[in-house]
Amino acid sequence: MRNINENTITLAVVDSMSATKDARLRTVMTSLVQHLHSFAREVKLTEDEWAKAIDFLTAVGNITDDKRQEFILLSDTLGLSMLVTAQNNKKPAQCTEATVFGPFYVHGAPEYANGGDISNGASGEPCFVSGRILGVDGSPVTSARIDVWQSDQEGFYDVQIVPTSPTTPEHRARGRLRSAADGAFHFRSILAEAYPIPHDGPVGELLEALGRHPWRPAHLHFMITAPGYETLVTHIFRNGDKYLDSDAVFGVRSSLVADWVRHEPGVAPDGTRVSSVHYTLNYDFVLNPVDDA
């Protein structure tokens, strides 16, 4: 490896990995090195720019913890997350499209019976969500596990909020329930609102430098799992939101945009009386059988 120059270094690095036992790792790393080197040559990367890039990635790592994943935010805002999602989730046309997972899913969300109020004290106007979980042939999917999570009206997820008292619920606007025998589900939550992704760190600085905003259109996150079907990770977006065509993480799909219907005070879909304006959302999810993957 002596006397390597800018023209021969790429081949030298690739050759150094020839003993890699994991064939897939060798393929990925070979391509990564080739593209990285080609990028550096194409833009004629300077030493100062390289150092700034290292500092940026270091800052991304330093701000990342168990409640904030800045690397996912970086991947999301560069479109990489959605690219990986799209190329790994090709489905029949009638299936619900997948979109980005996002950084705010947590394990151990509370379980609710159908009709439960998952808002659990989160701020926002009442919203009643319903739908069905179906197979591609229209048959109901029974006992599908439905994880749902969203931000409050201020744009914050529960994991971003410091509890104000020992009695503040750990989980708000987040829960897990099961579809009924006919595939149906329904729950109470709060109205989805647009919000900015965390932009007080290095990813936010990058967006500002690029002249981009950090906003996401209003949406609900869903993760649906059932035996015999592919796991579906998706959002449902609120029709009419001004950020639908400029989502900071490129996650919007037309098939995932739905109407939140506004209702005056009165009797809600679950039979309870609501003294304020409230909303309803109805959306059916179609899962892809594993055999069709």
C-alpha positions in Angstrom: 0.0 0.0 0.0 2.9 2.3 -0.4 2.9 5.3 -2.8 -0.9 5.5 -2.9 -2.2 8.6 -4.6 -5.5 10.2 -5.1 -6.1 8.1 -8.2 -5.3 4.7 -6.7 -6.5 5.1 -3.1 -10.1 3.9 -3.8 -8.9 0.6 -5.3 -6.5 0.2 -2.4 -9.3 0.6 0.2 -11.6 -1.8 -1.7 -8.8 -4.4 -1.9 -8.2 -4.1 1.8 -11.7 -5.5 2.5 -11.2 -8.6 0.3 -11.0 -10.9 3.3 -14.4 -9.8 4.7 -16.3 -13.0 5.5 -19.8 -11.3 5.4 -20.5 -11.0 1.7 -23.3 -8.4 2.1 -21.0 -6.3 4.4 -18.3 -6.4 1.7 -20.8 -5.4 -1.0 -22.2 -2.5 1.1 -18.8 -1.2 2.2 -17.3 -1.5 -1.2 -20.0 0.6 -2.8 -20.0 3.1 0.1 -16.2 3.7 -0.3 -16.5 4.1 -4.1 -19.4 6.6 -3.8 -17.7 8.5 -1.0 -14.5 8.8 -2.9 -16.4 9.8 -6.1 -18.3 12.4 -4.2 -15.1 13.9 -2.7 -13.5 14.0 -6.2 -16.6 15.5 -7.8 -17.0 18.4 -5.4 -13.2 18.7 -4.9 -13.7 18.5 -1.2 -11.4 20.7 0.8 -9.7 19.9 4.1 -11.7 22.6 5.8 -15.0 21.2 4.5 -14.0 17.7 5.5 -13.2 19.0 9.1 -16.6 20.8 9.3 -18.4 17.6 8.2 -16.6 15.7 11.0 -17.6 18.3 13.5 -21.2 18.2 12.3 -21.4 14.4 12.6 -19.8 14.6 16.0 -22.4 17.2 17.1 -25.2 14.9 15.8 -23.8 12.1 17.9 -23.4 14.3 21.0 -27.0 15.4 21.0 -28.4 12.0 20.5 -29.7 10.2 23.6 -32.5 7.8 24.6 -35.2 10.5 23.9 -33.7 12.2 20.8 -32.3 10.4 17.8 -30.6 13.1 15.7 -29.2 10.6 13.2 -32.7 9.6 12.3 -33.6 13.3 11.9 -30.6 13.7 9.6 -31.6 10.6 7.6 -35.2 11.8 7.4 -34.4 15.3 6.3 -32.0 14.0 3.6 -34.8 11.8 2.2 -32.7 8.7 3.0 -35.3 7.3 5.4 -38.1 7.5 3.0 -36.0 6.1 0.1 -35.1 3.0 2.2 -38.8 2.7 3.3 -40.0 3.0 -0.3 -37.6 0.5 -1.8 -38.2 -2.1 0.9 -42.0 -1.8 1.1 -43.3 -2.5 -2.4 -46.8 -3.7 -2.2 -49.9 -4.4 -4.3 -51.7 -1.2 -5.3 -54.6 -1.9 -3.0 -52.4 -2.1 0.1 -51.8 0.9 2.4 -48.5 2.6 1.6 -45.7 2.7 4.2 -43.9 5.8 5.2 -41.2 6.8 7.6 -41.1 5.4 11.2 -39.9 8.6 12.8 -37.9 9.0 16.0 -40.7 9.1 18.6 -42.0 5.6 18.8 -41.4 4.1 22.2 -41.8 0.5 23.5 -44.2 -0.2 26.3 -47.1 2.1 25.3 -50.2 1.6 27.4 -52.9 -0.8 26.1 -56.4 0.3 25.6 -59.7 -1.4 24.7 -61.5 -0.2 21.6 -63.1 3.2 22.4 -60.4 4.1 24.9 -59.1 7.7 25.2 -55.4 7.5 24.3 -54.8 11.2 24.7 -54.5 10.6 28.4 -54.4 14.3 29.2 -52.5 15.6 26.1 -53.6 19.0 25.0 -55.7 19.4 21.9 -59.2 19.4 20.6 -61.0 16.0 20.9 -60.8 13.7 17.9 -62.5 10.3 17.4 -60.6 7.9 15.1 -62.1 4.8 13.6 -61.5 2.3 10.8 -60.9 -1.3 9.9 -57.9 -3.5 9.3 -58.4 -5.5 6.2 -56.6 -8.0 3.9 -56.1 -7.4 0.2 -59.3 -9.4 -0.5 -61.3 -7.2 1.8 -61.5 -9.8 4.6 -61.2 -8.4 8.2 -58.0 -8.9 10.1 -58.9 -9.8 13.6 -56.8 -9.0 16.7 -54.3 -6.9 14.7 -52.1 -5.0 17.1 -52.4 -1.3 16.4 -49.8 1.1 17.8 -50.7 4.8 17.4 -48.8 7.9 18.5 -49.0 11.6 17.8 -47.9 15.0 19.0 -50.1 17.3 21.1 -51.5 20.6 19.9 -48.2 22.4 20.7 -46.3 20.0 18.4 -44.6 18.0 21.2 -44.6 14.2 21.7 -44.9 12.9 25.3 -41.2 11.9 25.2 -40.2 15.5 24.6 -42.1 16.9 27.6 -40.5 17.2 31.0 -43.2 16.1 33.5 -44.6 19.0 35.6 -45.5 16.8 38.6 -45.1 13.2 39.8 -48.7 12.5 38.7 -48.1 13.6 35.1 -48.7 10.5 32.9 -45.6 9.2 31.2 -47.5 8.3 28.0 -49.9 10.7 26.3 -51.4 10.7 22.8 -49.9 7.2 22.5 -51.4 3.8 22.9 -51.9 0.2 21.6 -55.2 -1.5 20.9 -56.5 -4.5 18.9 -58.9 -4.8 16.0 -62.2 -6.5 16.7 -63.6 -9.6 15.0 -64.7 -7.6 12.0 -61.4 -5.8 11.8 -62.8 -2.6 13.3 -61.1 -0.3 15.7 -61.9 3.1 17.3 -60.4 5.3 19.9 -60.5 8.9 21.2 -57.5 11.1 20.9 -56.8 14.8 19.9 -56.7 16.7 16.7 -53.5 16.2 14.8 -51.6 19.5 14.2 -48.6 20.4 12.1 -45.3 20.7 14.0 -41.6 21.3 13.4 -39.1 18.5 13.9 -36.6 19.3 16.6 -34.5 22.0 15.0 -32.4 23.3 17.9 -29.5 21.1 17.0 -27.1 20.4 14.1 -29.9 19.1 11.8 -31.8 22.3 12.4 -28.7 24.4 11.6 -28.3 22.4 8.4 -31.9 23.0 7.4 -31.5 26.8 8.0 -28.3 26.9 5.9 -30.1 25.1 3.1 -33.1 27.5 3.2 -35.5 24.8 4.3 -38.1 24.8 7.0 -38.4 22.0 9.7 -42.2 21.6 9.5 -44.2 18.4 9.2 -47.9 18.3 8.2 -50.4 17.2 10.8 -50.5 13.4 11.0 -51.1 10.3 13.1 -48.5 7.5 13.3 -49.6 3.9 13.0 -47.8 0.6 13.3 -50.0 -2.4 12.6 -48.9 -6.0 13.0 -50.8 -9.2 12.5 -49.8 -12.9 12.0 -49.5 -13.7 8.3 -49.2 -10.1 7.2 -46.3 -7.7 6.7 -45.9 -5.1 9.5 -47.2 -1.8 8.3 -45.6 1.5 9.5 -47.3 4.5 8.2 -48.9 7.9 8.8 -52.3 9.4 8.1 -52.0 13.0 7.1 -54.6 15.7 7.7 -56.1 17.0 4.4 -55.7 20.8 3.9 -52.5 21.1 5.9 -50.2 23.7 4.3 -47.1 21.6 4.7 -48.4 18.5 2.7 -46.3 19.5 -0.3 -43.2 20.5 1.7 -42.9 17.9 4.4 -39.5 18.2 6.0 -38.9 14.5 5.9 -40.6 13.7 2.5 -43.1 11.3 4.0 -46.4 12.4 2.4 -48.2 10.1 0.0 -51.6 11.1 -1.6 -53.2 7.8 -0.6 -52.4 8.6 3.1 -54.1 12.0 3.1 -57.6 11.9 4.8 -60.3 14.3 6.0 -60.6 15.2 9.6 -64.3 16.2 9.8 -65.2 19.1 12.1 -68.3 18.8 14.3 -70.0 21.3 16.6 -70.5 20.4 20.3 -72.9 17.5 20.8 -73.0 13.7 20.8 -69.7 12.1 19.7 -69.5 8.9 17.7 -69.0 6.9 20.9 -72.2 8.2 22.4 -70.6 10.6 24.9 -71.6 14.2 24.9 -68.8 16.6 23.9 -69.1 20.3 25.0 -66.6 21.6 22.5 -65.8 21.4 18.8 -64.5 18.0 17.9 -63.3 16.0 14.9 -63.7 12.6 13.4 -61.3 10.6 11.2 -62.2 7.3 9.5 -59.5 5.3 7.6 -59.2 1.7 6.6 -55.8 0.0 6.5 -55.1 -2.8 4.0 -52.3 -5.2 5.0 -50.1 -7.2 2.6 -49.9 -11.0 3.2 -46.4 -12.2 4.0 -46.5 -14.7 1.1 -46.9 -11.7 -1.3 -43.9 -9.9 0.0 
